[in-house]
Amino acid sequence: MSQIVMVCITETLERVIEVDKNQIDGDAVAYVKEQYHKGEIILDSSDLVEVEFIGTAWG
């Protein structure tokens, strides 16, 4: 009888974005979130902080 193993890979990326409050209207977090969703901020492998592997056996 075969046993199936599911493996979950989670990558955590992180980058600190500096925002000049005098150059934006409103909240800095909302501004960065909008820029990220519009594709103006792109995280890549240089922003990698951690990789976690978790395995679960089935059957």
Secondary structure, DSSP 4 states (H G I P E B T S, - for coil): ---EEEEEEEEEE-------GGGSSS-HHHHHHHHHHTTSS---GGGEEEEEEEEEEE-
